[in-house]
Amino acid sequence: MKITATLIPLFLIACATTESDDNANENKSQSTSANVSTPAKAATPAQPAADPAAEAEAARMAAEIANPPGDAKTTDSGLVYHVVAAGTGTEHPKATDTVEVHYSGWTLDGKMFDSSVKRGTPATFPLTGVIRGWTEGVQLMVEGEKARFWIPAELAYGETARRPGAPSGKLVFDIELLRVIRPPETPKDVAAAPKNAKKTASGLAYRVLQPGKGERKPKATETVEVHYSGWTKDGKMFDSSVQRGRPAKFPLNGVIKGWTEGVQLMAEGEKTRFWIPAELAYGETPQRPGAPSGMLVFDIELLSIQ
């Protein structure tokens, strides 16, 4: 699941009017002109007061990021980067990995347009789901590293940004790679349940990978918090809370039948692999767009019952 937030510039909110407001203003103007020979002069909208501190910081930042330092490196694509602080890791993330980062971004005039640091919350996302300059640049880093990137417009949002509200032209980012979240390995037994798997009357097969710590098992009417990954029988992963780095929470009576039945067999802390027949999943020909078809395999870890 993806959660996106759209930020509406404050000046748009301040200047927005409804059609009814426009009609009311027009009627008021007509009424006034009928009684007064000279129409009333429209009031000039108040301009936001300048913030000297913000302007000074933007000017300072613009001077700092205007030119990369002499030891900055340039890739074949035109991406320029400079390591600010060495990392503690040794492996680089792949494009298929999910990363957790802190970052700040500026346009060349020194104005900051986004910052997870300022929000106080790291960002987590798959490297295939961001601008090309990020996809390429973060793969050059290791965990714990801080780097500054000068990203050409063609690797960012373009000289004229197509996405409303997106910054245009060359962008500069400071990125700290906090963590690399790699996709779970595909199980070797996704094609069919092994002989040591148990099977219920419905045809659901399962094998406990890690025993739980408690004895309590959830009811169909309860909400559970889980980590999970799902594969089709040809080994393609179609969903994973593990790769997103965030557990999922949902009522057991609001998921596919194989989940509703299977998770009720688990205790808190348990990790189990399920082979779910098509009739207990989305079917051989799913009616829901984008849903996987046929038998599905899930690794589920029951974190808590709520």
N, C-alpha and C positions, 0 to 999 in steps of 0.2 A: 504494500500500500504506500502511496506517495502523498505527502501533505505539502501543499505549496501555499505560500502566502503572497498575495498581491498587494503591494503598497501603492496607495493613491497619493500623489503629491498634494501637499496641503493647499497650494495655490489653486488647484483644480477644485477642491472642495469649497474653498472660500469664494470662488468666482462662479460656482455652479448655481443655476436658477432653474426652477421648474417651469413648465409651460404655463401653468396657472399664474405663477409670479409674473411672467412676461405679459400675459393678457391683462393682469391687474394693473401693471405699470402702464400698459398702452392705454387702457380705459382712463386711468388717472390723468395721463398726459392730455388725452382728448378733452376731458372735462375741464382741465385747467386752461387749455388754449381757447376754449369757448368763452371764458370770462376774462382772460388776461391777454392783452395784445402781444406781449413778449413772453415766450415760453420760459419756464424756469430753467436755469442752467443746471445740468446734471452734476451731482457732487462727484468730485474726484476720489476714486477709491484710495483708501489709506495704504501707503506703502509700508512694508515691514521695516522696522528699524534695523539699521546696520549693526552687526555684532563685531566690534573692533577686534575682540579676541579671536573669533572664528576666522575673520579675514586675515589676521596676522598669522594664524596657524596654517591657513591655506597657502599663503605666500611663502612661508617657511618650507612647507612640504613640497610646493611646486619647484622651489630651488633645489631641494634635496633629490627629487626624483627626475629632474630634467634630463640628466645624462647618467647612464650606468657607469659604475666605477671601472677603472682600467682592467681589473682582474675578472670582470664579468665574462661569462661565456655565451656564445650565440649558437643556436642549433641551425640545422639546414632550413627549417621552416621560418626562421627569423625570430624565434623566441629567444629573449635574452634573460639570463638569470645570474644571480649572485648569492652564494651561500653566506648567510648572516651568522648562523650558529650551527656547528656540526651536530649531527644526530648521534644517537646511541645505538641505533639498529645497524644491520648489515645488509638486509634484503630490501629491494625496491618493490613497490606495489606494481601490479599489472593492471592493464586497462579494465579487466574483468573484476577487479577487487573493489571493495567499498572502503572508504577512508573516513577517519574522524580528524577534523582539522580545526584550527583557529585561523582566522584570516581577516585582513582589512584591504579594501580596494579604493583606489583614487583615480580620478581623471588627471590629465597632465597639468591642469590648472591648480592642482593640489587639493581639490575638494573630495572629501571622502564620501562615497556613495553607498558603501555597505561595510559592515564590520561585525563578525561574530564576537570579537573581543569586546566591543562596546556593549553588545547585548549580554555578554557574560555567559554565553552558552555555546559550546563547540557545535560545528555542523557535521553531519554525517550524510554521505551520499555515494552512489556508485560512480566511478570515474568515467563511465560511458555516458553519464547523464549530465555532463557539464560542458562548458565551452571548450573548444579544441586546445586552447592554450593551457587550460587546467589539466585536461586529459594527458597532454604531453608532459607538462612541467612537473606535476606531482609524481609521475613515474621516475623522475630523476632523483627524487628524495628518498631518505630513509627515515624511520621513526625517530622522533625527537629533533629532527632538523628544522631549521628556520631558513627560509630563502625569500628573496625578493625577485619578482618576475616582471619584465616589461613585455606585455603581450600585444603584438600588432593587431590592428583593427580586424584584419581578416581571420585571426584566430580567436577573436572575441565576438562582439556583436555587430561589427561592421562600422564603416564611417558614418552611415546613417542607420541607426539601430531600428530593426523591424519590430522588436518586441517593445510594447509601450512601457515607458519608464526605464528602459535599459540604457546604460551609458554608452556613448559612441566614441569612436576613435581608439587610439592606443590607450591601454589601461595598465596600471601598475598595482600589483598585489604583493602583500607580505603574507606568506603562508607558513604555518607551523604544522607539521605532520605529527599528530598525536598518536594515531593508531591505524594499523592496516587490518581490515577485517576480510579475510579470504573466504571464498565460497567453500562450503563443506565438500569433502571428496565424495564422488559418486559411489554408492555402495556397490560391491561386486555382485550382489544377489538381487538387483532390481528386476531382472527378467522374470523371476519366479520365486516364490517363498521356498526356503530351504526345508529339508526334512525335519529339522529340529524346531521349526516354527509351530505354534499352536493354532488351531483353527476353530472358530465359533460356528454355531448352527447357520448363521447367515452367510458364511463363506469368507468372513474376515480372518486373515492370518496375521499373526504377530509374534515377535520375539523380543524379550526384554534384553536391552543392551546394558542397562545400569539399574540396579535395584533402587527403590525409593527409600527414604528415611522415615517415613511415617506409615500408618496403617489406613488412614482415612482416604476414601476414594470419592470422587465427585459424583453428584447426581445430575441427571439430564437438565434439571432446572437451575443448576448453579453456574456461576461464571468462573472461568479458569484463566490463568496466565501461563502461557507456554512459549517455548522456543521451538521452532520447527523448520524443516526443509522438505520439499516435495519434488519427486522425480517421476517422469513417465517411464515406462518399462524399457525404453531404449536408452535410458541413462541421462536424459536431458532434464536439468533442474528448471522448474518453472516458477518456484517461489521459495523464499527463505527469510524468516525473521532473523536468523543467525547472521546472514550476510548484511542485512539492514542494520544490525547492531541494536535492535529494539525488540523486546518480547511482544507478543500479541495477546490481547485480552478479549474474550468474547463469551457469550452464554452458550452452553453446550447444545441447547435446542435450536441454535441458529446457524448450524454448520451442516456439512454433508453427513449423511447417515453413518458412514464409516467412522467419522470422527466422533459423532455422538456416542456410538457404541464403544469404540476403542478407548477413548480417554477415560470412560467410566471404569475401565479395567485397571487403570493406573493409580499408584499412590504418589503423594507429593515427593518430588525429588527423583522420580523414576524417569528413565529414558527408554523408549520402546520404538521398534521399527514395525510399521504396519504395511501390509499388502492389501490394498482396498480394491475389491472388484468394481468394475465399471458401474454396476447397478447400485452400489453403495457410495459412488462418487458422483461424477457428472454425466455418466452414460457413455456409450460408444460414440454417440453423435451429440455432443453437448448443445443445449439450447442457449446457454449463456455465452455471449461472444467472448472469445479469448480463453475460455475454460479448457483445461487439458482433457483429453479423451482417453477411454480405455481404463485398464487397471492402473492405479497410482500407488506409489510407494512414499511413505512419510516417515521421517525420524521425528519423534515428538518427545520433548522434555517437559514434564509437568512441574512448573515452578511453584504454583500456589493455587489454592481453591478459595474462592471468595464468595 
